[in-house]
Amino acid sequence: MDTDHTPANLTIQVERNPSESRLLELGIKSWPKWGCPPGKFPLKFDAEETCYLLKGKVKAYTKGSSTGQFVEFGAGDLVVIPKGLSCTWDVSVAVDKHYKFDSSN
């Protein structure tokens, strides 16, 4: 049973080192860019976000995780963050990324 899209179990999906053809297919180079310095950033995603990290290293701690669960991603990773997720980004290496919000869902 696929439970990834239920509100109780919003999960961040990480695709490690996607191929150049996949990046071209997504049109990532035309997406806007965003960056942040090292630090802790509480974030809430009101739309699904797909991002590709050019630089950086992040541990994303999901809210309500009593066990301190986190998802780790960094430079070269393609990340999909579901709509409705609240998490804290613990950035250990400054982030530079391309991103796109999916307004259709």
N, CA, C and O atoms as CSV, one atom per row, in Angstrom:
chain,resi,resn,atom,element,x,y,z
A,1,MET,N,N,0.841,-1.193,0.000
A,1,MET,CA,C,0.000,0.000,0.000
A,1,MET,C,C,0.878,1.246,0.000
A,1,MET,O,O,1.841,1.326,0.763
A,2,ASP,N,N,0.557,2.205,-0.839
A,2,ASP,CA,C,1.352,3.428,-0.942
A,2,ASP,C,C,0.840,4.453,0.056
A,2,ASP,O,O,-0.248,5.004,-0.113
A,3,THR,N,N,1.629,4.709,1.098
A,3,THR,CA,C,1.197,5.663,2.121
A,3,THR,C,C,1.977,6.967,2.057
A,3,THR,O,O,1.820,7.826,2.925
A,4,ASP,N,N,2.815,7.124,1.040
A,4,ASP,CA,C,3.676,8.309,0.963
A,4,ASP,C,C,2.916,9.615,0.864
A,4,ASP,O,O,3.446,10.668,1.220
A,5,HIS,N,N,1.670,9.564,0.383
A,5,HIS,CA,C,0.971,10.819,0.141
A,5,HIS,C,C,-0.118,11.116,1.170
A,5,HIS,O,O,-0.937,12.010,0.959
A,6,THR,N,N,-0.135,10.383,2.275
A,6,THR,CA,C,-1.093,10.683,3.322
A,6,THR,C,C,-0.503,11.739,4.245
A,6,THR,O,O,0.698,11.724,4.515
A,7,PRO,N,N,-1.344,12.666,4.736
A,7,PRO,CA,C,-0.833,13.759,5.564
A,7,PRO,C,C,-0.017,13.299,6.765
A,7,PRO,O,O,0.910,13.995,7.180
A,8,ALA,N,N,-0.343,12.143,7.328
A,8,ALA,CA,C,0.379,11.661,8.504
A,8,ALA,C,C,1.793,11.201,8.161
A,8,ALA,O,O,2.635,11.062,9.048
A,9,ASN,N,N,2.052,10.967,6.890
A,9,ASN,CA,C,3.352,10.415,6.522
A,9,ASN,C,C,3.915,11.130,5.294
A,9,ASN,O,O,4.180,10.505,4.267
A,10,LEU,N,N,4.092,12.431,5.413
A,10,LEU,CA,C,4.678,13.193,4.305
A,10,LEU,C,C,6.168,12.891,4.277
A,10,LEU,O,O,6.858,13.063,5.281
A,11,THR,N,N,6.658,12.447,3.144
A,11,THR,CA,C,8.069,12.088,3.073
A,11,THR,C,C,8.782,12.872,1.979
A,11,THR,O,O,8.222,13.166,0.923
A,12,ILE,N,N,10.030,13.199,2.269
A,12,ILE,CA,C,10.891,13.878,1.302
A,12,ILE,C,C,11.550,12.791,0.467
A,12,ILE,O,O,12.136,11.851,1.003
A,13,GLN,N,N,11.449,12.929,-0.850
A,13,GLN,CA,C,12.070,11.946,-1.740
A,13,GLN,C,C,13.367,12.524,-2.297
A,13,GLN,O,O,13.406,13.666,-2.754
A,14,VAL,N,N,14.420,11.726,-2.251
A,14,VAL,CA,C,15.735,12.170,-2.729
A,14,VAL,C,C,16.203,11.238,-3.835
A,14,VAL,O,O,16.273,10.021,-3.659
A,15,GLU,N,N,16.521,11.834,-4.976
A,15,GLU,CA,C,17.094,11.077,-6.092
A,15,GLU,C,C,18.571,11.492,-6.174
A,15,GLU,O,O,18.890,12.633,-6.509
A,16,ARG,N,N,19.452,10.553,-5.865
A,16,ARG,CA,C,20.894,10.865,-5.811
A,16,ARG,C,C,21.486,10.918,-7.218
A,16,ARG,O,O,21.284,10.015,-8.029
A,17,ASN,N,N,22.213,11.987,-7.483
A,17,ASN,CA,C,22.953,12.128,-8.749
A,17,ASN,C,C,22.148,11.744,-9.995
A,17,ASN,O,O,22.514,10.808,-10.706
A,18,PRO,N,N,21.049,12.469,-10.261
A,18,PRO,CA,C,20.291,12.177,-11.484
A,18,PRO,C,C,21.151,12.430,-12.722
A,18,PRO,O,O,22.090,13.225,-12.682
A,19,SER,N,N,20.824,11.753,-13.815
A,19,SER,CA,C,21.613,11.877,-15.041
A,19,SER,C,C,21.422,13.256,-15.678
A,19,SER,O,O,20.428,13.938,-15.430
A,20,GLU,N,N,22.384,13.645,-16.494
A,20,GLU,CA,C,22.316,14.927,-17.204
A,20,GLU,C,C,21.062,14.984,-18.075
A,20,GLU,O,O,20.438,16.038,-18.196
A,21,SER,N,N,20.689,13.852,-18.685
A,21,SER,CA,C,19.507,13.835,-19.545
A,21,SER,C,C,18.228,14.055,-18.730
A,21,SER,O,O,17.287,14.692,-19.204
A,22,ARG,N,N,18.200,13.529,-17.512
A,22,ARG,CA,C,17.046,13.750,-16.618
A,22,ARG,C,C,16.943,15.231,-16.248
A,22,ARG,O,O,15.851,15.798,-16.235
A,23,LEU,N,N,18.079,15.846,-15.951
A,23,LEU,CA,C,18.093,17.270,-15.589
A,23,LEU,C,C,17.629,18.122,-16.775
A,23,LEU,O,O,16.881,19.083,-16.599
A,24,LEU,N,N,18.073,17.766,-17.972
A,24,LEU,CA,C,17.663,18.495,-19.177
A,24,LEU,C,C,16.165,18.339,-19.428
A,24,LEU,O,O,15.476,19.294,-19.787
A,25,GLU,N,N,15.683,17.122,-19.233
A,25,GLU,CA,C,14.268,16.820,-19.427
A,25,GLU,C,C,13.391,17.665,-18.496
A,25,GLU,O,O,12.317,18.121,-18.888
A,26,LEU,N,N,13.857,17.867,-17.268
A,26,LEU,CA,C,13.119,18.675,-16.288
A,26,LEU,C,C,13.277,20.173,-16.543
A,26,LEU,O,O,12.482,20.976,-16.054
A,27,GLY,N,N,14.307,20.549,-17.310
A,27,GLY,CA,C,14.554,21.967,-17.591
A,27,GLY,C,C,15.076,22.731,-16.386
A,27,GLY,O,O,14.782,23.914,-16.213
A,28,ILE,N,N,15.844,22.054,-15.565
A,28,ILE,CA,C,16.299,22.609,-14.288
A,28,ILE,C,C,17.063,23.931,-14.424
A,28,ILE,O,O,16.929,24.819,-13.582
A,29,LYS,N,N,17.861,24.056,-15.486
A,29,LYS,CA,C,18.679,25.274,-15.613
A,29,LYS,C,C,17.842,26.542,-15.803
A,29,LYS,O,O,18.333,27.653,-15.600
A,30,SER,N,N,16.572,26.370,-16.196
A,30,SER,CA,C,15.702,27.537,-16.371
A,30,SER,C,C,14.908,27.866,-15.102
A,30,SER,O,O,14.214,28.881,-15.050
A,31,TRP,N,N,15.009,27.008,-14.079
A,31,TRP,CA,C,14.290,27.250,-12.834
A,31,TRP,C,C,14.960,28.378,-12.054
A,31,TRP,O,O,16.156,28.617,-12.221
A,32,PRO,N,N,14.200,29.079,-11.200
A,32,PRO,CA,C,14.824,30.113,-10.351
A,32,PRO,C,C,15.829,29.482,-9.382
A,32,PRO,O,O,15.805,28.276,-9.133
A,33,LYS,N,N,16.711,30.329,-8.846
A,33,LYS,CA,C,17.715,29.856,-7.894
A,33,LYS,C,C,17.445,30.451,-6.517
A,33,LYS,O,O,16.873,31.534,-6.392
A,34,TRP,N,N,17.867,29.726,-5.495
A,34,TRP,CA,C,17.738,30.175,-4.115
A,34,TRP,C,C,18.925,29.643,-3.341
A,34,TRP,O,O,19.421,28.551,-3.621
A,35,GLY,N,N,19.373,30.403,-2.382
A,35,GLY,CA,C,20.483,29.947,-1.558
A,35,GLY,C,C,20.308,30.397,-0.120
A,35,GLY,O,O,19.527,31.304,0.167
A,36,CYS,N,N,21.039,29.759,0.779
A,36,CYS,CA,C,21.033,30.173,2.178
A,36,CYS,C,C,22.364,29.787,2.810
A,36,CYS,O,O,23.020,28.842,2.373
A,37,PRO,N,N,22.758,30.533,3.850
A,37,PRO,CA,C,23.997,30.214,4.567
A,37,PRO,C,C,23.749,29.070,5.548
A,37,PRO,O,O,22.603,28.673,5.760
A,38,PRO,N,N,24.811,28.540,6.142
A,38,PRO,CA,C,24.610,27.525,7.177
A,38,PRO,C,C,23.735,28.071,8.307
A,38,PRO,O,O,23.772,29.264,8.609
A,39,GLY,N,N,22.953,27.194,8.925
A,39,GLY,CA,C,22.067,27.589,10.022
A,39,GLY,C,C,20.855,26.687,10.060
A,39,GLY,O,O,20.777,25.695,9.335
A,40,LYS,N,N,19.894,27.049,10.931
A,40,LYS,CA,C,18.656,26.263,11.050
A,40,LYS,C,C,17.497,27.110,10.553
A,40,LYS,O,O,17.339,28.261,10.961
A,41,PHE,N,N,16.688,26.537,9.671
A,41,PHE,CA,C,15.592,27.267,9.040
A,41,PHE,C,C,14.298,26.460,9.117
A,41,PHE,O,O,14.186,25.411,8.483
A,42,PRO,N,N,13.308,26.945,9.896
A,42,PRO,CA,C,12.017,26.254,9.886
A,42,PRO,C,C,11.271,26.605,8.599
A,42,PRO,O,O,11.141,27.780,8.258
A,43,LEU,N,N,10.789,25.602,7.893
A,43,LEU,CA,C,10.140,25.824,6.598
A,43,LEU,C,C,8.805,25.085,6.546
A,43,LEU,O,O,8.659,23.990,7.089
A,44,LYS,N,N,7.835,25.713,5.876
A,44,LYS,CA,C,6.553,25.046,5.623
A,44,LYS,C,C,6.306,25.119,4.126
A,44,LYS,O,O,6.431,26.183,3.519
A,45,PHE,N,N,5.955,23.986,3.536
A,45,PHE,CA,C,5.771,23.918,2.095
A,45,PHE,C,C,4.277,23.908,1.762
A,45,PHE,O,O,3.577,22.929,2.019
A,46,ASP,N,N,3.803,25.017,1.187
A,46,ASP,CA,C,2.386,25.150,0.827
A,46,ASP,C,C,2.107,24.593,-0.566
A,46,ASP,O,O,0.955,24.507,-0.989
A,47,ALA,N,N,3.165,24.220,-1.268
A,47,ALA,CA,C,3.036,23.564,-2.574
A,47,ALA,C,C,4.184,22.560,-2.663
A,47,ALA,O,O,5.203,22.701,-1.986
A,48,GLU,N,N,4.003,21.549,-3.504
A,48,GLU,CA,C,5.093,20.588,-3.693
A,48,GLU,C,C,6.268,21.307,-4.343
A,48,GLU,O,O,6.094,22.048,-5.310
A,49,GLU,N,N,7.458,21.086,-3.810
A,49,GLU,CA,C,8.655,21.694,-4.390
A,49,GLU,C,C,9.603,20.610,-4.873
A,49,GLU,O,O,9.859,19.629,-4.174
A,50,THR,N,N,10.121,20.805,-6.087
A,50,THR,CA,C,11.201,19.971,-6.601
A,50,THR,C,C,12.423,20.869,-6.654
A,50,THR,O,O,12.349,21.981,-7.177
A,51,CYS,N,N,13.532,20.413,-6.128
A,51,CYS,CA,C,14.744,21.240,-6.181
A,51,CYS,C,C,15.956,20.374,-6.492
A,51,CYS,O,O,15.994,19.178,-6.202
A,52,TYR,N,N,16.939,21.025,-7.092
A,52,TYR,CA,C,18.202,20.371,-7.441
A,52,TYR,C,C,19.315,21.172,-6.787
A,52,TYR,O,O,19.489,22.355,-7.080
A,53,LEU,N,N,20.068,20.532,-5.903
A,53,LEU,CA,C,21.115,21.236,-5.166
A,53,LEU,C,C,22.411,21.289,-5.958
A,53,LEU,O,O,22.977,20.260,-6.326
A,54,LEU,N,N,22.869,22.509,-6.212
A,54,LEU,CA,C,24.157,22.725,-6.869
A,54,LEU,C,C,25.281,22.638,-5.841
A,54,LEU,O,O,26.365,22.125,-6.117
A,55,LYS,N,N,24.987,23.156,-4.638
A,55,LYS,CA,C,25.948,23.141,-3.537
A,55,LYS,C,C,25.173,22.930,-2.254
A,55,LYS,O,O,23.963,23.145,-2.201
A,56,GLY,N,N,25.878,22.509,-1.230
A,56,GLY,CA,C,25.282,22.465,0.088
A,56,GLY,C,C,25.111,21.088,0.677
A,56,GLY,O,O,25.303,20.067,0.016
A,57,LYS,N,N,24.738,21.095,1.962
A,57,LYS,CA,C,24.455,19.865,2.695
A,57,LYS,C,C,23.384,20.192,3.730
A,57,LYS,O,O,23.522,21.136,4.508
A,58,VAL,N,N,22.311,19.395,3.727
A,58,VAL,CA,C,21.140,19.672,4.563
A,58,VAL,C,C,20.682,18.405,5.279
A,58,VAL,O,O,20.688,17.313,4.710
A,59,LYS,N,N,20.284,18.575,6.540
A,59,LYS,CA,C,19.510,17.556,7.247
A,59,LYS,C,C,18.146,18.195,7.465
A,59,LYS,O,O,18.046,19.232,8.121
A,60,ALA,N,N,17.096,17.588,6.922
A,60,ALA,CA,C,15.738,18.116,7.087
A,60,ALA,C,C,15.024,17.288,8.146
A,60,ALA,O,O,14.724,16.112,7.942
A,61,TYR,N,N,14.758,17.938,9.295
A,61,TYR,CA,C,14.050,17.273,10.392
A,61,TYR,C,C,12.564,17.571,10.244
A,61,TYR,O,O,12.157,18.733,10.251
A,62,THR,N,N,11.754,16.525,10.111
A,62,THR,CA,C,10.327,16.744,9.929
A,62,THR,C,C,9.658,17.022,11.271
A,62,THR,O,O,9.990,16.407,12.284
A,63,LYS,N,N,8.712,17.956,11.262
A,63,LYS,CA,C,7.981,18.332,12.469
A,63,LYS,C,C,7.182,17.150,12.988
A,63,LYS,O,O,6.667,16.338,12.219
A,64,GLY,N,N,7.089,17.072,14.298
A,64,GLY,CA,C,6.301,16.010,14.890
A,64,GLY,C,C,7.048,14.689,14.957
A,64,GLY,O,O,6.496,13.671,15.372
A,65,SER,N,N,8.299,14.716,14.547
A,65,SER,CA,C,9.098,13.495,14.604
A,65,SER,C,C,9.725,13.395,15.994
A,65,SER,O,O,10.726,14.048,16.285
A,66,SER,N,N,9.126,12.578,16.833
A,66,SER,CA,C,9.608,12.467,18.209
A,66,SER,C,C,10.947,11.738,18.270
A,66,SER,O,O,11.667,11.843,19.263
A,67,THR,N,N,11.279,11.007,17.221
A,67,THR,CA,C,12.528,10.246,17.226
A,67,THR,C,C,13.672,11.018,16.582
A,67,THR,O,O,14.768,10.484,16.412
A,68,GLY,N,N,13.417,12.280,16.222
A,68,GLY,CA,C,14.473,13.075,15.613
A,68,GLY,C,C,14.849,12.592,14.230
A,68,GLY,O,O,16.000,12.718,13.813
A,69,GLN,N,N,13.876,12.037,13.515
A,69,GLN,CA,C,14.158,11.535,12.173
A,69,GLN,C,C,14.472,12.694,11.233
A,69,GLN,O,O,13.896,13.776,11.344
A,70,PHE,N,N,15.382,12.451,10.320
A,70,PHE,CA,C,15.713,13.467,9.331
A,70,PHE,C,C,16.053,12.799,8.012
A,70,PHE,O,O,16.365,11.610,7.944
A,71,VAL,N,N,15.981,13.609,6.970
A,71,VAL,CA,C,16.400,13.170,5.638
A,71,VAL,C,C,17.599,14.034,5.287
A,71,VAL,O,O,17.557,15.255,5.439
A,72,GLU,N,N,18.665,13.404,4.820
A,72,GLU,CA,C,19.882,14.145,4.480
A,72,GLU,C,C,20.029,14.205,2.969
A,72,GLU,O,O,19.837,13.207,2.274
A,73,PHE,N,N,20.374,15.393,2.465
A,73,PHE,CA,C,20.634,15.542,1.030
A,73,PHE,C,C,21.627,16.667,0.824
A,73,PHE,O,O,21.888,17.464,1.725
A,74,GLY,N,N,22.184,16.717,-0.394
A,74,GLY,CA,C,23.214,17.718,-0.646
A,74,GLY,C,C,23.472,17.899,-2.121
A,74,GLY,O,O,22.657,17.516,-2.961
A,75,ALA,N,N,24.621,18.491,-2.432
A,75,ALA,CA,C,24.983,18.822,-3.806
A,75,ALA,C,C,24.817,17.613,-4.716
A,75,ALA,O,O,25.269,16.514,-4.395
A,76,GLY,N,N,24.160,17.828,-5.862
A,76,GLY,CA,C,23.963,16.769,-6.836
A,76,GLY,C,C,22.682,15.976,-6.650
A,76,GLY,O,O,22.377,15.090,-7.449
A,77,ASP,N,N,21.913,16.293,-5.579
A,77,ASP,CA,C,20.669,15.554,-5.328
A,77,ASP,C,C,19.457,16.300,-5.871
A,77,ASP,O,O,19.380,17.528,-5.814
A,78,LEU,N,N,18.515,15.527,-6.396
A,78,LEU,CA,C,17.219,16.048,-6.840
A,78,LEU,C,C,16.230,15.660,-5.747
A,78,LEU,O,O,16.079,14.482,-5.423
A,79,VAL,N,N,15.559,16.662,-5.181
A,79,VAL,CA,C,14.737,16.451,-3.989
A,79,VAL,C,C,13.302,16.889,-4.262
A,79,VAL,O,O,13.071,17.960,-4.824
A,80,VAL,N,N,12.337,16.059,-3.864
A,80,VAL,CA,C,10.922,16.420,-3.972
A,80,VAL,C,C,10.350,16.504,-2.558
A,80,VAL,O,O,10.372,15.535,-1.799
A,81,ILE,N,N,9.838,17.693,-2.226
A,81,ILE,CA,C,9.280,17.943,-0.893
A,81,ILE,C,C,7.769,18.077,-1.044
A,81,ILE,O,O,7.299,18.931,-1.796
A,82,PRO,N,N,7.001,17.244,-0.339
A,82,PRO,CA,C,5.554,17.244,-0.541
A,82,PRO,C,C,4.849,18.483,0.005
A,82,PRO,O,O,5.309,19.106,0.962
A,83,LYS,N,N,3.728,18.825,-0.621
A,83,LYS,CA,C,2.875,19.919,-0.167
A,83,LYS,C,C,2.390,19.606,1.242
A,83,LYS,O,O,1.998,18.478,1.542
A,84,GLY,N,N,2.420,20.623,2.104
A,84,GLY,CA,C,1.904,20.451,3.459
A,84,GLY,C,C,2.944,20.051,4.488
A,84,GLY,O,O,2.634,19.960,5.676
A,85,LEU,N,N,4.180,19.808,4.049
A,85,LEU,CA,C,5.228,19.381,4.981
A,85,LEU,C,C,5.817,20.577,5.726
A,85,LEU,O,O,6.122,21.607,5.126
A,86,SER,N,N,5.970,20.426,7.030
A,86,SER,CA,C,6.725,21.390,7.832
A,86,SER,C,C,7.981,20.684,8.300
A,86,SER,O,O,7.931,19.553,8.785
A,87,CYS,N,N,9.112,21.365,8.151
A,87,CYS,CA,C,10.358,20.753,8.594
A,87,CYS,C,C,11.360,21.845,8.927
A,87,CYS,O,O,11.154,23.013,8.597
A,88,THR,N,N,12.434,21.459,9.576
A,88,THR,CA,C,13.529,22.384,9.862
A,88,THR,C,C,14.741,21.920,9.082
A,88,THR,O,O,15.185,20.779,9.206
A,89,TRP,N,N,15.272,22.832,8.270
A,89,TRP,CA,C,16.496,22.536,7.532
A,89,TRP,C,C,17.678,22.911,8.409
A,89,TRP,O,O,17.831,24.069,8.796
A,90,ASP,N,N,18.509,21.933,8.718
A,90,ASP,CA,C,19.765,22.169,9.430
A,90,ASP,C,C,20.853,22.140,8.355
A,90,ASP,O,O,21.300,21.079,7.920
A,91,VAL,N,N,21.260,23.332,7.947
A,91,VAL,CA,C,22.189,23.484,6.825
A,91,VAL,C,C,23.620,23.546,7.362
A,91,VAL,O,O,23.977,24.484,8.075
A,92,SER,N,N,24.440,22.541,7.018
A,92,SER,CA,C,25.827,22.528,7.494
A,92,SER,C,C,26.786,23.132,6.469
A,92,SER,O,O,27.849,23.638,6.828
A,93,VAL,N,N,26.403,23.074,5.185
A,93,VAL,CA,C,27.189,23.696,4.109
A,93,VAL,C,C,26.222,24.562,3.308
A,93,VAL,O,O,25.159,24.090,2.906
A,94,ALA,N,N,26.581,25.827,3.072
A,94,ALA,CA,C,25.693,26.780,2.393
A,94,ALA,C,C,25.064,26.177,1.138
A,94,ALA,O,O,25.722,25.504,0.345
A,95,VAL,N,N,23.762,26.445,0.986
A,95,VAL,CA,C,22.977,25.855,-0.105
A,95,VAL,C,C,22.849,26.818,-1.281
A,95,VAL,O,O,22.653,28.020,-1.104
A,96,ASP,N,N,22.963,26.263,-2.481
A,96,ASP,CA,C,22.647,26.962,-3.728
A,96,ASP,C,C,21.847,25.948,-4.540
A,96,ASP,O,O,22.339,24.858,-4.835
A,97,LYS,N,N,20.617,26.306,-4.901
A,97,LYS,CA,C,19.765,25.317,-5.565
A,97,LYS,C,C,18.881,25.954,-6.619
A,97,LYS,O,O,18.591,27.149,-6.574
A,98,HIS,N,N,18.458,25.129,-7.571
A,98,HIS,CA,C,17.383,25.471,-8.495
A,98,HIS,C,C,16.117,24.875,-7.901
A,98,HIS,O,O,16.156,23.797,-7.307
A,99,TYR,N,N,14.994,25.569,-8.057
A,99,TYR,CA,C,13.763,25.033,-7.480
A,99,TYR,C,C,12.556,25.351,-8.354
A,99,TYR,O,O,12.580,26.262,-9.182
A,100,LYS,N,N,11.498,24.565,-8.140
A,100,LYS,CA,C,10.256,24.770,-8.866
A,100,LYS,C,C,9.112,24.319,-7.974
A,100,LYS,O,O,9.175,23.248,-7.371
A,101,PHE,N,N,8.057,25.140,-7.887
A,101,PHE,CA,C,6.865,24.745,-7.142
A,101,PHE,C,C,5.846,24.182,-8.127
A,101,PHE,O,O,5.662,24.709,-9.224
A,102,ASP,N,N,5.194,23.112,-7.719
A,102,ASP,CA,C,4.128,22.538,-8.527
A,102,ASP,C,C,2.811,23.110,-8.028
A,102,ASP,O,O,2.342,22.744,-6.950
A,103,SER,N,N,2.216,24.000,-8.799
A,103,SER,CA,C,0.989,24.677,-8.370
A,103,SER,C,C,-0.251,23.878,-8.717
A,103,SER,O,O,-1.365,24.310,-8.421
A,104,SER,N,N,-0.082,22.724,-9.338
A,104,SER,CA,C,-1.251,21.967,-9.810
A,104,SER,C,C,-1.895,21.111,-8.714
A,104,SER,O,O,-3.011,20.622,-8.889
A,105,ASN,N,N,-1.187,20.925,-7.568
A,105,ASN,CA,C,-1.816,20.072,-6.557
A,105,ASN,C,C,-2.063,20.810,-5.257
A,105,ASN,O,O,-2.586,20.228,-4.307
